[in-house]
Amino acid sequence: MKKNMGNADRAIRVIIALIIAGLYAANVITGTLGIVLIVLAVVFLLTSFVSFCPLYTIFGLSTGKKK
């Protein structure tokens, strides 16, 4: 896997995941929507930690530094 995410992209994904987790914990988002958003938050965290987004590969995108 070639890294295709920059630091800003990774930070934004982590912040969004933490916001979703906080809203879910505070019962602001519940039910099916809450579960879907929690799954999305987990995906955001995983892709942030490995610096690789499979969708970026499909669409030919990269937010990382050019070499």
Buried (B, 14 or more C-beta within 10 A) or exposed (E): EEBBBBEEBBEBBBEBBEEBBEBBEEEEBEEEEBEEBBEEBEBBBEBBEEBBBEEBEEEEEBBBEEE
